[in-house]
Amino acid sequence: MSMKFTQLQCKEVICVSDGRRLGFITDVLVEVPEGNVCAIVVPGPCRILGVAGRHDDYVIPWNCIRRIGPDIVLVDVKCDDCRVPRKGSALPF
């Protein structure tokens, strides 16, 4: 199966272990010489009504993806284990 990044970017990510909606894919991590996709990136939830930035991003390894459907991506991962601090976050909370 082949898919363009723009098609993947429009899909919502849902964790199958607890049913949590993580958000929409914004980026992918690619191994440069090989060209393999190694992870997807989903921005963390908004802080204080969305005006104070976001919490940490979710970086979900490719091997944790269980199914890619027409509208959603199902992942099997512990959400706290895949959180990565956002770069450039100036807010302490």
Beta strands, then each sheet from edge to edge (+ up, - down):
strand 1: 12-15
strand 2: 21-24
strand 3: 27-30
strand 4: 37-42
strand 5: 57-61
strand 6: 65-68
strand 7: 72-75
strand 8: 83-84
sheet 1: 2+ 1- 7- 6+
sheet 2: 3+ 4- 5+ 8-
end
